[in-house]
Amino acid sequence: MLNEFKTFIAKGNVVDLAVGIIIGAAFTAIVNSLVSDLINPIIGVITGGIDFSNLFINLGSTDYPSLKAARDAGAPVFAYGSFITAVINFLIIAWVVFLLVKAVNKLKDAAVKKEAAVAATAPKGPTAEELLAEIRDTLKARS
């Protein structure tokens, strides 16, 4: 079973997946900072400083000044503002990932075009038929 596990771990897909997860975790920190430190303040200015994360409906009978106070008291709340914030964050993160994938695809396309141009300008060698004909002619000349 240990050898089978070693074989499984040594496969390229598992290693690629591990690298992807590690890079994804690092990328998450960057995107979270982008959203919370750069984009959300701009949205706050556009919306007049509304803090969506503090919007809630109190389902209990006691009034609370903030969502945090209601949650700390254990009151039942419908925290729709947190949901709105999560949706906005998701859309922003999805947009950033889309732009990143688009940029990577553009780089890949440029690399493929460059390789195609290099291949087109490279001198072409003889075809298999031409090589076989040359070998045949050489053998005929020797006999």
Secondary structure, 3 states (H helix, E strand, C coil): CHHHHHHHHHCHHHHHHHHHHHHHHHHHHHHHHHHHHHHHHHHHHHCCCCCHHHCCEECCCCCCCCHHHHHHCCCCEECHHHHHHHHHHHHHHHHHHHHHHHHHHHHHHHHHHHHHHHHHHCCCCCCHHHHHHHHHHHHHHHC
